[in-house]
Amino acid sequence: MTTTTNGRRNIIQWTLWSQLEDLDFADDLALLSHSQQQMQDKTNILAATSAQVGLNIHKDKTKILKINYTINNPVTLNGIPLEEVESFTYLGSIFNQQGGTDADVKARIGKARAAFIQLKNIWSSKQISSTTKI
């Protein structure tokens, strides 16, 4: 089921056969929109719905990332402009304005490299059997 924002679908056509929807995980939320107005509508609805159940959106923790978008109208939360960022991390993945995966892949390779460096003494140890190492 697809929800709507003022009669519009809340999805982004990813490929010819697949669509990307808003992302929800635990207490994290990533809203995806085609336009500034659609993002403003979603932000307003989220703020109103949250307020109805006693939740507040923390404006300092709420960020906007525009990909391939040049209009400079700010998205606001209760009339206060939200901070725009060049990249952010969501569930361990890095998203940036270029929309590519280069930064994410480089970060994951760096984390793997650091983990292997920490294990170097174990891998090179003659006192630990190969079975234990694997």
Disulfide bonds with the S-S distance in Angstrom:
none
